[in-house]
Amino acid sequence: IKIGPQPDDQKKFGDPTPYYIMFGPDQCGYSAKRTHLIFSYKGKNLLRKTDLPWEADKFSHLFRLVVQPDNTYEVFLDGESKGKGNLKDDWDFLPPKKINDPNEKKPDDWVDEKKIDGPEDKKPDDWVEEKRIVDKDAKKPDEWEDEEDGEREPPMEDHPD
């Protein structure tokens, strides 16, 4: 079905005929079966980004399109929802926000890795990998006796970042 302006001459109605919305089943050959949902916008026919498939059989079916004022839509086949969404997301009404420059290209020495170690970079001499380090300010208690208490292990503290 085509929903569009009143044609000047009904006898010339056919293809191509201007329309606002084209909606309904379309079967091309034996394998291509889809539900057309095309909007005409600024002189261009915009197809839905993904097809709405349907199964052909010998019975008649009721296709229904509901378009809401908030730019959402839903397609029903025999009362069962077959697809829904937002007009902005499912059709290309607006041009892309960023248009790629076909002449722009990466330099020949471009590397796609996110982080690269610098060839001259090195860690400082006092660099510590451990998350906990020996508390440098801690002193051995006066009452500590190595023979009785064993070798003292110095207390640890969190490594300052």
Secondary structure, DSSP 4 states (H G I P E B T S, - for coil): -EE-PPPS-GGG-SSS---SEEEEEEEETTTEEEEEEEEEETTEEEE-SS-EE----SS---EEEEE-TTSEEEEEETTEEEEEEEHHHHS--S--SS---TT----TT----S----TT----TT----SEEE-TT----TT--HHHH-SPPPPEEEPP-
